[in-house]
Amino acid sequence: MELITTYICKKGDIGVHDNMFGGTIMSLIDDAAASYTAQICDTQRIVTLKIDELVFKKPVKVGSILKIYGNVIKFGNTSVTVEIDVRKHNVYTGVQETVTYTKIVFVRIDDEGKPLPIHQYVKDRYWERKEQFGKGLLSAEEKNNNIYNKKINYGI
């Protein structure tokens, strides 16, 4: 899995039991996963179709740092299924504990909200990057400075 985003729990995120409100964590997951998927698919038009079960395994307190990791599990014709792992990061030890995890299905859409196919080159590029670099998203520097880009022509 690759790191998608990091978030620090603030007082405004806390529910009645002095833990981070589950709805806030759900929102963070959906936002991070949608942003990740949109980047993978080269489009801003990605919508959430389904979020699997969320089991909250650890409480999150004010000041806790959350790291959200993601990974594409599979591509469909118009959909992408990603797995998401939310971990609480201890800044003193570096130890991370899973707070919750889930799978989410996103669909690429057009201007009218109708499903659009995900291009085959997007799917191929993701799996090639995962194999070569261990991650599906590359930084601008990685994209510009790697032999990888000189070898692959996606016919775009």
DSSP file with accessible surface (Angstrom, degrees, kcal/mol):
  #  RESIDUE AA STRUCTURE BP1 BP2  ACC     N-H-->O    O-->H-N    N-H-->O    O-->H-N    TCO  KAPPA ALPHA  PHI   PSI    X-CA   Y-CA   Z-CA
    1    1 A M              0   0   80      0, 0.0     2,-0.3     0, 0.0    70,-0.2   0.000 360.0 360.0 360.0 149.2    0.0    0.0    0.0
    2    2 A E  E     -A   70   0A  20     68,-2.7    68,-2.6     1,-0.0     2,-0.3  -0.845 360.0-103.3-113.4 147.7    1.1    3.5   -0.6
    3    3 A L  E     +A   69   0A  79     -2,-0.3    66,-0.3    66,-0.2     3,-0.1  -0.502  37.2 174.7 -67.4 126.6    0.7    6.5    1.6
    4    4 A I  E     -     0   0A  39     64,-3.3     2,-0.3     1,-0.4    65,-0.2   0.820  59.4 -21.5 -98.4 -47.5   -2.1    8.8    0.3
    5    5 A T  E     -A   68   0A  60     63,-1.4    63,-2.8     2,-0.0    -1,-0.4  -0.983  49.4-134.9-159.1 166.1   -2.4   11.4    3.0
    6    6 A T  E     -A   67   0A  68     -2,-0.3     2,-0.3    61,-0.2    61,-0.2  -0.968  20.9-175.8-128.6 144.0   -1.7   12.3    6.6
    7    7 A Y  E     -A   66   0A  52     59,-2.7    59,-3.8    -2,-0.4     2,-0.5  -1.000  17.3-143.5-143.0 139.4   -4.1   14.0    9.0
    8    8 A I  E     -A   65   0A  87     -2,-0.3     2,-0.4    57,-0.2    57,-0.2  -0.888  27.4-120.8-104.5 131.8   -3.8   15.2   12.6
    9    9 A C        -     0   0    3     55,-2.9    54,-3.0    -2,-0.5     2,-0.2  -0.573  34.1-166.8 -73.0 127.3   -6.8   14.8   14.9
   10   10 A K    >   -     0   0  100     -2,-0.4     3,-2.1    52,-0.2     4,-0.3  -0.665  36.5-100.6-112.2 167.6   -8.1   18.1   16.2
   11   11 A K  G >  S+     0   0  177      1,-0.3     3,-1.6    -2,-0.2    51,-0.1   0.859 120.6  59.9 -55.6 -37.4  -10.5   19.1   19.0
   12   12 A G  G 3  S+     0   0   75      1,-0.3    -1,-0.3     8,-0.0    -3,-0.0   0.632  98.4  59.9 -68.4 -12.3  -13.2   19.7   16.5
   13   13 A D  G <  S+     0   0   20     -3,-2.1     8,-3.1     2,-0.0     2,-0.3   0.499  84.1 106.1 -89.8  -5.7  -13.0   16.1   15.3
   14   14 A I  B <   -E   20   0B  39     -3,-1.6     6,-0.3    -4,-0.3     2,-0.1  -0.576  54.9-154.3 -87.7 136.4  -13.8   14.7   18.7
   15   15 A G    >   -     0   0   24      4,-3.4     3,-1.5    -2,-0.3    -1,-0.1  -0.147  44.1 -74.7 -91.1-166.8  -17.2   13.1   19.5
   16   16 A V  T 3  S+     0   0  132      1,-0.3    -2,-0.1     2,-0.1    -1,-0.0   0.677 127.3  55.4 -69.7 -16.6  -19.0   12.7   22.8
   17   17 A H  T 3  S-     0   0  152      2,-0.2    -1,-0.3     3,-0.0     3,-0.1   0.135 117.7-104.8-104.7  21.1  -16.7    9.9   24.1
   18   18 A D  S <  S+     0   0  118     -3,-1.5     2,-0.3     1,-0.3    44,-0.3   0.735  88.2 111.0  63.2  23.8  -13.5   11.9   23.7
   19   19 A N  S    S-     0   0   52     42,-0.1    -4,-3.4    40,-0.1    -1,-0.3  -0.885  83.4 -83.1-118.3 158.7  -12.5    9.9   20.6
   20   20 A M  B     -E   14   0B  12     40,-2.8    -6,-0.3    -2,-0.3    40,-0.2  -0.380  56.6-104.5 -60.1 133.2  -12.4   11.0   16.9
   21   21 A F    >>  -     0   0  127     -8,-3.1     4,-1.6     1,-0.1     3,-0.8  -0.387  20.8-134.9 -63.8 130.8  -15.9   10.8   15.5
   22   22 A G  H 3> S+     0   0   22      1,-0.3     4,-2.6     2,-0.2     5,-0.2   0.848 104.1  58.7 -57.9 -35.6  -16.3    7.8   13.2
   23   23 A G  H 3> S+     0   0   29      2,-0.2     4,-2.2     1,-0.2    -1,-0.3   0.851 103.1  52.8 -63.9 -34.1  -18.1    9.9   10.6
   24   24 A T  H <> S+     0   0   35     -3,-0.8     4,-2.4     2,-0.2    -1,-0.2   0.919 109.5  48.3 -66.9 -42.0  -15.1   12.2   10.4
   25   25 A I  H  X S+     0   0    5     -4,-1.6     4,-2.5     2,-0.2    -2,-0.2   0.924 110.4  52.2 -64.2 -41.7  -12.8    9.2    9.7
   26   26 A M  H  X S+     0   0   88     -4,-2.6     4,-2.5     1,-0.2    -1,-0.2   0.913 109.7  49.0 -60.1 -42.2  -15.3    7.9    7.1
   27   27 A S  H  X S+     0   0   78     -4,-2.2     4,-2.6     2,-0.2     5,-0.2   0.912 110.2  50.5 -63.9 -43.3  -15.2   11.3    5.4
   28   28 A L  H  X S+     0   0   31     -4,-2.4     4,-2.7     2,-0.2     5,-0.3   0.911 111.1  49.8 -59.9 -43.2  -11.4   11.4    5.4
   29   29 A I  H  X S+     0   0    2     -4,-2.5     4,-2.8     2,-0.2     5,-0.3   0.946 112.2  46.1 -61.4 -49.4  -11.3    7.9    3.9
   30   30 A D  H  X S+     0   0   53     -4,-2.5     4,-2.4     1,-0.2     5,-0.2   0.928 115.3  46.8 -62.6 -43.1  -13.7    8.7    1.1
   31   31 A D  H  X S+     0   0  105     -4,-2.6     4,-2.3    -5,-0.2    -1,-0.2   0.943 115.8  43.9 -64.4 -48.6  -11.9   12.0    0.3
   32   32 A A  H  X S+     0   0    5     -4,-2.7     4,-2.4    -5,-0.2    -2,-0.2   0.928 115.9  47.2 -64.1 -44.7   -8.4   10.4    0.3
   33   33 A A  H  X S+     0   0    0     -4,-2.8     4,-2.7    -5,-0.3    -1,-0.2   0.897 112.5  49.3 -66.8 -39.6   -9.5    7.3   -1.7
   34   34 A A  H  X S+     0   0   25     -4,-2.4     4,-2.8    -5,-0.3    -1,-0.2   0.920 112.0  48.5 -66.0 -41.9  -11.4    9.4   -4.3
   35   35 A S  H  X S+     0   0   53     -4,-2.3     4,-2.0    -5,-0.2    -2,-0.2   0.924 113.1  48.0 -63.0 -44.0   -8.4   11.7   -4.7
   36   36 A Y  H  X S+     0   0    1     -4,-2.4     4,-2.4    -5,-0.2    -2,-0.2   0.947 113.9  46.4 -60.7 -48.0   -6.1    8.8   -5.1
   37   37 A T  H  X S+     0   0    0     -4,-2.7     4,-2.5     1,-0.2    -2,-0.2   0.897 109.3  54.2 -65.3 -40.5   -8.4    7.0   -7.6
   38   38 A A  H  X>S+     0   0   20     -4,-2.8     5,-2.1     1,-0.2     4,-0.5   0.911 110.4  47.3 -60.3 -41.4   -8.9   10.2   -9.6
   39   39 A Q  H ><5S+     0   0  113     -4,-2.0     3,-0.8     2,-0.2    -2,-0.2   0.918 111.4  50.2 -66.1 -42.4   -5.1   10.6  -10.0
   40   40 A I  H 3<5S+     0   0    5     -4,-2.4    -2,-0.2     1,-0.2    -1,-0.2   0.909 116.8  41.6 -59.9 -41.6   -4.7    6.9  -11.0
   41   41 A C  H 3<5S-     0   0    5     -4,-2.5    -1,-0.2     2,-0.2    78,-0.2   0.384 105.9-124.6 -92.4   3.7   -7.4    7.3  -13.6
   42   42 A D  T <<5S+     0   0   83     -3,-0.8     2,-0.3    -4,-0.5    -3,-0.2   0.899  74.8 102.0  55.9  43.1   -6.4   10.7  -14.9
   43   43 A T      < -     0   0   28     -5,-2.1    -2,-0.2    -6,-0.1    -1,-0.2  -0.995  64.6-149.1-152.2 151.5   -9.8   12.3  -14.3
   44   44 A Q  S    S+     0   0  190     -2,-0.3     2,-1.3     1,-0.1    -6,-0.1   0.519  83.6  88.5 -90.9  -9.4  -11.6   14.5  -11.8
   45   45 A R        +     0   0  109     64,-0.1    64,-2.0    -7,-0.1     2,-0.4  -0.616  52.6 130.7 -98.2  79.8  -14.9   12.7  -12.5
   46   46 A I  E     -B  108   0A  21     -2,-1.3     2,-0.3    62,-0.2    62,-0.2  -0.996  32.3-170.3-128.0 131.7  -14.8    9.8  -10.0
   47   47 A V  E     -B  107   0A  63     60,-2.4    60,-2.5    -2,-0.4     2,-0.4  -0.932  27.9-109.7-124.4 150.9  -17.8    9.0   -7.8
   48   48 A T  E     +B  106   0A  53     -2,-0.3    58,-0.2    58,-0.2     3,-0.1  -0.644  34.0 171.9 -77.5 125.9  -18.1    6.6   -4.9
   49   49 A L  E     +     0   0A 121     56,-3.3     2,-0.3    -2,-0.4    57,-0.2   0.812  65.0   0.1 -97.8 -43.1  -20.3    3.6   -5.7
   50   50 A K  E     -B  105   0A 117     55,-1.6    55,-2.7     2,-0.0     2,-0.5  -0.995  49.0-162.1-154.5 137.2  -19.8    1.5   -2.6
   51   51 A I  E     -B  104   0A  67     -2,-0.3    53,-0.2    53,-0.2     3,-0.1  -0.993  24.7-141.0-118.6 124.4  -17.9    1.5    0.7
   52   52 A D        -     0   0   56     51,-3.1    -2,-0.0    -2,-0.5    53,-0.0  -0.109  46.3 -51.3 -71.8-179.6  -17.5   -1.9    2.4
   53   53 A E        -     0   0  157      1,-0.1     2,-0.5    49,-0.1    -1,-0.2  -0.125  48.8-150.1 -53.8 142.2  -17.8   -2.4    6.2
   54   54 A L        -     0   0   35     -3,-0.1     2,-0.5    48,-0.1    48,-0.1  -0.984   9.8-170.9-116.3 124.8  -15.7   -0.3    8.5
   55   55 A V        -     0   0   58     46,-0.6     2,-0.9    -2,-0.5    46,-0.3  -0.977  16.9-143.8-115.0 119.1  -14.7   -1.8   11.8
   56   56 A F        +     0   0   91     -2,-0.5    44,-0.2     1,-0.2    43,-0.1  -0.751  25.7 171.3 -86.5 109.0  -13.1    0.8   14.2
   57   57 A K        +     0   0  117     42,-3.3    -1,-0.2    -2,-0.9    43,-0.1   0.729  61.2  28.2 -92.4 -27.5  -10.3   -1.2   16.0
   58   58 A K  S    S-     0   0   86     41,-0.8    -1,-0.2    39,-0.1     2,-0.1  -0.995  78.5-117.2-136.7 143.0   -8.5    1.6   17.9
   59   59 A P        -     0   0   64      0, 0.0     2,-0.5     0, 0.0   -40,-0.1  -0.427  22.8-142.9 -75.0 155.0   -9.7    5.0   19.3
   60   60 A V        -     0   0    2    -40,-0.2   -40,-2.8    -2,-0.1     2,-0.2  -0.988  17.6-165.1-121.3 126.2   -8.1    8.2   18.0
   61   61 A K    >   -     0   0   92     -2,-0.5     3,-2.3   -42,-0.2   -52,-0.3  -0.634  37.6 -72.0-106.3 166.1   -7.5   11.0   20.4
   62   62 A V  T 3  S+     0   0   76      1,-0.3   -52,-0.2   -44,-0.3    -1,-0.1  -0.286 121.7  24.3 -55.5 133.6   -6.7   14.7   19.9
   63   63 A G  T 3  S+     0   0   43    -54,-3.0    -1,-0.3     1,-0.3   -53,-0.1   0.230  88.1 136.1  92.2 -12.5   -3.2   15.1   18.5
   64   64 A S    <   -     0   0   23     -3,-2.3   -55,-2.9   -56,-0.1     2,-0.5  -0.414  50.9-134.8 -67.2 141.9   -3.0   11.6   17.0
   65   65 A I  E     -AC   8  89A  40     24,-0.7    24,-3.3   -57,-0.2     2,-0.4  -0.881  17.6-159.2-100.4 126.2   -1.6   11.5   13.5
   66   66 A L  E     -AC   7  88A   0    -59,-3.8   -59,-2.7    -2,-0.5     2,-0.5  -0.877   3.5-163.0-104.0 137.2   -3.5    9.4   11.1
   67   67 A K  E     -AC   6  87A  44     20,-2.9    20,-3.0    -2,-0.4     2,-0.6  -0.985   7.5-154.4-118.6 128.5   -1.9    8.0    7.9
   68   68 A I  E     -AC   5  86A   2    -63,-2.8   -64,-3.3    -2,-0.5   -63,-1.4  -0.921  12.2-170.9-108.7 121.3   -4.2    6.8    5.2
   69   69 A Y  E     -AC   3  85A  30     16,-2.9    16,-2.3    -2,-0.6     2,-0.3  -0.832   4.4-175.1-109.8 149.6   -2.8    4.1    2.8
   70   70 A G  E     +AC   2  84A   0    -68,-2.6   -68,-2.7    -2,-0.3     2,-0.3  -0.949  12.0 179.3-144.5 163.5   -4.3    2.9   -0.4
   71   71 A N  E     - C   0  83A  26     12,-1.4    12,-2.8    -2,-0.3     2,-0.4  -0.947  32.4-115.6-161.6 136.2   -3.9    0.3   -3.1
   72   72 A V  E     - C   0  82A   1     -2,-0.3    10,-0.3    10,-0.2     3,-0.1  -0.656  25.4-177.3 -75.2 130.9   -5.9   -0.6   -6.2
   73   73 A I  E     -     0   0A  62      8,-3.3     2,-0.3    -2,-0.4     9,-0.2   0.827  63.9 -18.1 -92.0 -45.0   -7.2   -4.1   -6.0
   74   74 A K  E     - C   0  81A 126      7,-1.5     7,-2.9     2,-0.0     2,-0.4  -0.994  51.8-132.4-160.2 157.4   -8.8   -4.3   -9.4
   75   75 A F  E     - C   0  80A  30     -2,-0.3     5,-0.2     5,-0.2     2,-0.2  -0.931  20.3-171.0-109.1 137.7  -10.1   -2.4  -12.4
   76   76 A G        -     0   0   24      3,-3.4    42,-0.2    -2,-0.4     5,-0.0  -0.345  48.1 -83.0-103.5-163.1  -13.5   -3.0  -14.0
   77   77 A N  S    S+     0   0  108     -2,-0.2    41,-3.0     1,-0.1     3,-0.0   0.951 124.8   0.6 -68.5 -48.0  -14.7   -1.6  -17.2
   78   78 A T  S    S+     0   0   33     39,-0.3    30,-2.6    37,-0.0     2,-0.3   0.361 125.8  73.3-118.5   0.5  -15.9    1.7  -15.6
   79   79 A S  E     - D   0 107A  27     28,-0.2    -3,-3.4    39,-0.1     2,-0.4  -0.780  53.5-158.0-123.1 161.4  -14.9    1.0  -12.0
   80   80 A V  E     -CD  75 106A   0     26,-2.3    26,-2.8    -2,-0.3     2,-0.5  -0.998  10.7-153.3-134.5 131.7  -11.9    0.8   -9.7
   81   81 A T  E     -CD  74 105A  16     -7,-2.9    -8,-3.3    -2,-0.4    -7,-1.5  -0.932  18.7-177.4-107.1 124.7  -11.8   -1.0   -6.4
   82   82 A V  E     -CD  72 104A   0     22,-2.8    22,-2.8    -2,-0.5     2,-0.4  -0.904  19.9-140.2-120.1 149.3   -9.3    0.3   -3.8
   83   83 A E  E     -CD  71 103A  63    -12,-2.8   -12,-1.4    -2,-0.3     2,-0.4  -0.889  19.5-161.1-104.9 142.3   -8.4   -1.0   -0.4
   84   84 A I  E     -CD  70 102A   2     18,-3.0    18,-2.2    -2,-0.4     2,-0.4  -0.981   9.3-170.5-127.2 136.0   -7.8    1.6    2.3
   85   85 A D  E     -CD  69 101A  20    -16,-2.3   -16,-2.9    -2,-0.4     2,-0.6  -0.994   7.6-159.4-127.8 120.4   -6.0    1.2    5.6
   86   86 A V  E     -CD  68 100A   1     14,-3.0    13,-3.5    -2,-0.4    14,-1.3  -0.912  16.9-173.0-101.9 122.4   -6.1    4.0    8.2
   87   87 A R  E     -CD  67  98A  60    -20,-3.0   -20,-2.9    -2,-0.6     2,-0.5  -0.934  24.6-133.7-121.6 140.6   -3.3    3.8   10.7
   88   88 A K  E     -CD  66  97A  41      9,-3.2     9,-2.1    -2,-0.4     2,-0.5  -0.804  28.7-148.1 -87.9 124.9   -2.5    5.8   13.9
   89   89 A H  E     -CD  65  96A  39    -24,-3.3   -24,-0.7    -2,-0.5     2,-0.7  -0.852   5.3-147.4-103.7 125.1    1.2    6.8   13.8
   90   90 A N     >  -     0   0   67      5,-2.6     4,-2.7    -2,-0.5     5,-0.2  -0.818   6.3-160.0 -89.3 115.0    3.2    7.2   17.0
   91   91 A V  T  4 S+     0   0   84     -2,-0.7    -1,-0.1     1,-0.2   -27,-0.0   0.723  87.7  52.1 -69.6 -21.0    5.7   10.0   16.4
   92   92 A Y  T  4 S+     0   0  212      1,-0.1    -1,-0.2     3,-0.1    -2,-0.0   0.845 126.5  17.9 -83.9 -35.0    8.0    8.7   19.2
   93   93 A T  T  4 S-     0   0   91      2,-0.2    -2,-0.2    -3,-0.1     3,-0.1   0.610  91.0-128.0-111.7 -18.3    8.4    5.1   18.1
   94   94 A G     <  +     0   0   43     -4,-2.7     2,-0.2     1,-0.3    -3,-0.1   0.421  59.4 145.5  80.4  -1.7    7.3    5.1   14.5
   95   95 A V        -     0   0   87     -5,-0.2    -5,-2.6    -6,-0.1     2,-0.4  -0.467  33.9-158.1 -71.9 137.6    4.9    2.3   15.3
   96   96 A Q  E     - D   0  89A  56     -7,-0.2     2,-0.4    -2,-0.2    -7,-0.2  -0.969   5.5-165.3-120.3 134.7    1.6    2.3   13.4
   97   97 A E  E     - D   0  88A  83     -9,-2.1    -9,-3.2    -2,-0.4     2,-0.3  -0.964  28.3-113.0-117.7 135.3   -1.6    0.6   14.5
   98   98 A T  E     - D   0  87A  45     -2,-0.4   -11,-0.3   -11,-0.2     3,-0.1  -0.507  29.1-179.5 -68.3 126.0   -4.6    0.1   12.2
   99   99 A V  E     -     0   0A   0    -13,-3.5   -42,-3.3     1,-0.4   -41,-0.8   0.844  67.7 -28.6 -88.6 -46.6   -7.6    2.1   13.2
  100  100 A T  E     - D   0  86A   0    -14,-1.3   -14,-3.0   -44,-0.2    -1,-0.4  -0.972  56.4-161.6-162.1 166.2   -9.8    0.9   10.5
  101  101 A Y  E     + D   0  85A 116    -46,-0.3   -46,-0.6    -2,-0.3     2,-0.3  -0.976  14.6 159.5-151.6 159.1   -9.8   -0.5    6.9
  102  102 A T  E     - D   0  84A   7    -18,-2.2   -18,-3.0    -2,-0.3     2,-0.4  -0.972  34.0-113.1-164.9 175.1  -12.2   -0.9    4.1
  103  103 A K  E     - D   0  83A  98     -2,-0.3   -51,-3.1   -20,-0.2     2,-0.4  -0.962  28.6-166.4-120.2 142.3  -12.6   -1.4    0.3
  104  104 A I  E     -BD  51  82A   0    -22,-2.8   -22,-2.8    -2,-0.4     2,-0.5  -0.992  10.7-149.5-132.0 138.6  -14.2    1.2   -1.8
  105  105 A V  E     -BD  50  81A  26    -55,-2.7   -56,-3.3    -2,-0.4   -55,-1.6  -0.929  17.3-172.0-108.5 127.2  -15.6    1.0   -5.4
  106  106 A F  E     -BD  48  80A   0    -26,-2.8   -26,-2.3    -2,-0.5     2,-0.4  -0.869   8.9-150.6-114.7 152.5  -15.4    4.2   -7.5
  107  107 A V  E     -BD  47  79A  15    -60,-2.5   -60,-2.4    -2,-0.3     2,-0.4  -0.981  14.2-131.0-125.4 135.0  -16.9    4.7  -11.0
  108  108 A R  E     -B   46   0A  41    -30,-2.6     8,-2.6    -2,-0.4     2,-0.3  -0.678  35.6-172.2 -79.4 134.4  -15.6    7.1  -13.7
  109  109 A I  B     -F  115   0C  23    -64,-2.0   -64,-0.1    -2,-0.4     2,-0.1  -0.868  19.3-128.0-128.4 163.6  -18.4    9.3  -15.0
  110  110 A D    >   -     0   0   42      4,-2.2     3,-1.9    -2,-0.3     6,-0.1  -0.265  51.3 -77.7 -94.5-171.0  -19.1   11.8  -17.8
  111  111 A D  T 3  S+     0   0  128      1,-0.3    -1,-0.0     2,-0.1    -2,-0.0   0.723 132.4  48.8 -62.6 -23.8  -20.5   15.3  -17.5
  112  112 A E  T 3  S-     0   0  147      2,-0.1    -1,-0.3     0, 0.0     0, 0.0   0.340 121.3-103.6 -99.5   5.5  -24.0   13.9  -17.1
  113  113 A G  S <  S+     0   0   43     -3,-1.9    -2,-0.1     1,-0.3     3,-0.0   0.583  74.7 139.7  85.8  10.6  -23.1   11.3  -14.5
  114  114 A K        -     0   0  116      1,-0.1    -4,-2.2     0, 0.0    -1,-0.3  -0.676  61.2 -97.2 -89.1 142.4  -23.1    8.3  -16.8
  115  115 A P  B     -F  109   0C  83      0, 0.0    -6,-0.3     0, 0.0    -1,-0.1  -0.257  38.9-162.9 -59.3 140.0  -20.4    5.7  -16.4
  116  116 A L        -     0   0   54     -8,-2.6    -8,-0.4   -38,-0.3     0, 0.0  -0.967  25.1-104.1-122.0 143.1  -17.4    6.0  -18.7
  117  117 A P        -     0   0   66      0, 0.0     2,-0.5     0, 0.0   -39,-0.3  -0.308  29.9-123.2 -63.8 146.0  -14.9    3.2  -19.5
  118  118 A I        -     0   0    8    -41,-3.0   -39,-0.1   -42,-0.2     5,-0.1  -0.822  37.2-107.8 -88.6 127.0  -11.5    3.5  -17.9
  119  119 A H    >>  -     0   0   92     -2,-0.5     4,-1.4   -78,-0.2     3,-0.7  -0.236  16.5-129.5 -58.5 142.6   -8.8    3.5  -20.6
  120  120 A Q  H 3> S+     0   0  110      1,-0.2     4,-2.9     2,-0.2     5,-0.2   0.861 107.7  60.9 -61.5 -35.3   -6.7    0.3  -20.9
  121  121 A Y  H 3> S+     0   0   51      1,-0.2     4,-2.7     2,-0.2    -1,-0.2   0.858 101.4  54.2 -63.4 -31.7   -3.5    2.4  -20.9
  122  122 A V  H <> S+     0   0    1     -3,-0.7     4,-2.2     2,-0.2    -1,-0.2   0.935 111.2  44.8 -64.3 -45.1   -4.5    3.7  -17.4
  123  123 A K  H  X S+     0   0   26     -4,-1.4     4,-2.1     2,-0.2     5,-0.2   0.944 115.6  46.4 -64.5 -47.4   -4.9    0.1  -16.1
  124  124 A D  H  X S+     0   0   67     -4,-2.9     4,-2.5     1,-0.2     5,-0.2   0.917 111.6  51.8 -62.2 -43.6   -1.6   -1.1  -17.8
  125  125 A R  H  X S+     0   0   23     -4,-2.7     4,-2.6    -5,-0.2     5,-0.2   0.914 108.1  51.9 -61.6 -42.4    0.3    1.9  -16.5
  126  126 A Y  H  X S+     0   0    3     -4,-2.2     4,-2.5     1,-0.2    -1,-0.2   0.955 112.7  43.5 -59.9 -50.4   -0.9    1.3  -12.9
  127  127 A W  H  X S+     0   0  105     -4,-2.1     4,-2.2     1,-0.2    -1,-0.2   0.875 113.7  51.8 -66.3 -34.9    0.2   -2.3  -12.9
  128  128 A E  H  X S+     0   0   71     -4,-2.5     4,-2.7    -5,-0.2     5,-0.2   0.916 111.5  46.7 -67.0 -42.0    3.5   -1.6  -14.6
  129  129 A R  H  X>S+     0   0   16     -4,-2.6     4,-3.4    -5,-0.2     6,-0.9   0.901 110.6  52.6 -65.1 -41.9    4.3    1.1  -12.0
  130  130 A K  H  X5S+     0   0   44     -4,-2.5     4,-1.1     4,-0.2    -2,-0.2   0.911 113.6  44.5 -59.1 -41.7    3.3   -1.2   -9.1
  131  131 A E  H  <5S+     0   0  177     -4,-2.2    -2,-0.2    -5,-0.2    -1,-0.2   0.932 123.3  34.2 -69.0 -44.1    5.7   -3.8  -10.5
  132  132 A Q  H  <5S+     0   0  101     -4,-2.7    -2,-0.2    -5,-0.2    -3,-0.2   0.885 136.6  17.1 -81.1 -40.5    8.6   -1.5  -11.2
  133  133 A F  H  <5S-     0   0   54     -4,-3.4    -3,-0.2     2,-0.3    -2,-0.2   0.483  94.6-118.9-112.9 -11.1    8.3    1.1   -8.4
  134  134 A G  S  <<S+     0   0   48     -4,-1.1     2,-0.3    -5,-0.8    -4,-0.2   0.605  88.1  71.5  80.2  10.8    6.0   -0.6   -5.8
  135  135 A K  S    S-     0   0   60     -6,-0.9    -2,-0.3    -9,-0.1    -1,-0.2  -0.990  71.1-138.5-155.7 155.3    3.4    2.2   -6.1
  136  136 A G  S    S+     0   0    1     -2,-0.3     2,-0.5    -6,-0.1    -7,-0.1   0.709  87.2  61.6 -89.8 -24.1    0.9    3.4   -8.6
  137  137 A L        -     0   0   32     -8,-0.1     2,-0.3    -7,-0.0    -1,-0.1  -0.903  66.9-163.2-106.6 134.0    1.4    7.1   -8.3
  138  138 A L        -     0   0   12     -2,-0.5     2,-0.0     1,-0.0    -2,-0.0  -0.865  21.3-116.2-112.5 148.4    4.8    8.7   -9.1
  139  139 A S     >  -     0   0   57     -2,-0.3     4,-2.6     1,-0.1     5,-0.2  -0.302  35.2-104.8 -70.7 165.0    6.0   12.1   -8.1
  140  140 A A  H  > S+     0   0   69      1,-0.2     4,-2.3     2,-0.2     5,-0.2   0.907 124.4  52.1 -58.3 -40.1    6.7   14.7  -10.9
  141  141 A E  H  > S+     0   0  140      1,-0.2     4,-2.3     2,-0.2    -1,-0.2   0.920 109.3  48.2 -63.3 -43.6   10.4   14.1  -10.3
  142  142 A E  H  > S+     0   0   46      1,-0.2     4,-0.9     2,-0.2    -2,-0.2   0.904 112.3  49.6 -63.9 -39.5   10.0   10.3  -10.7
  143  143 A K  H  < S+     0   0   84     -4,-2.6    -1,-0.2     1,-0.2    -2,-0.2   0.899 118.0  39.0 -65.2 -40.5    7.9   10.8  -13.8
  144  144 A N  H  < S+     0   0  119     -4,-2.3    -2,-0.2    -5,-0.2    -1,-0.2   0.752 119.8  42.6 -83.3 -26.2   10.5   13.1  -15.4
  145  145 A N  H  < S+     0   0  111     -4,-2.3     2,-0.3    -5,-0.2    -1,-0.2   0.416  90.6  96.4-106.2   2.4   13.7   11.4  -14.4
  146  146 A N    >X  -     0   0   46     -4,-0.9     3,-1.0    -3,-0.2     4,-0.5  -0.734  68.1-138.1-100.6 145.1   13.1    7.8  -14.9
  147  147 A I  H >> S+     0   0  112     -2,-0.3     4,-1.3     1,-0.2     3,-1.3   0.803  97.8  81.9 -59.9 -27.3   14.0    5.6  -17.8
  148  148 A Y  H >> S+     0   0    1      1,-0.3     4,-1.4     2,-0.2     3,-0.6   0.872  88.3  50.0 -46.1 -47.5   10.5    4.1  -17.3
  149  149 A N  H <4 S+     0   0   58     -3,-1.0    -1,-0.3     1,-0.2    -2,-0.2   0.772 107.8  53.3 -69.3 -26.6    8.9    7.0  -19.2
  150  150 A K  H << S+     0   0  158     -3,-1.3    -1,-0.2    -4,-0.5    -2,-0.2   0.739 110.1  48.6 -79.3 -20.8   11.2    6.7  -22.1
  151  151 A K  H << S+     0   0  160     -4,-1.3     2,-0.5    -3,-0.6    -2,-0.2   0.783 101.6  66.4 -89.3 -29.5   10.4    3.0  -22.5
  152  152 A I     <  -     0   0   46     -4,-1.4     2,-0.5     2,-0.0    -1,-0.1  -0.830  52.9-176.6-107.9 128.7    6.7    3.0  -22.4
  153  153 A N        -     0   0  144     -2,-0.5    -3,-0.0     1,-0.1    -4,-0.0  -0.972   4.9-172.6-120.4 115.6    4.4    4.5  -25.0
  154  154 A Y        -     0   0   49     -2,-0.5   -33,-0.1     2,-0.0    -1,-0.1   0.429  40.3-121.0 -89.7   0.0    0.8    4.4  -24.2
  155  155 A G              0   0   63      1,-0.2   -34,-0.0   -34,-0.0    -2,-0.0   0.855 360.0 360.0  66.1  34.1   -0.4    5.7  -27.5
  156  156 A I              0   0  150    -35,-0.0    -1,-0.2     0, 0.0    -2,-0.0  -0.555 360.0 360.0 -79.4 360.0   -2.2    8.6  -26.0
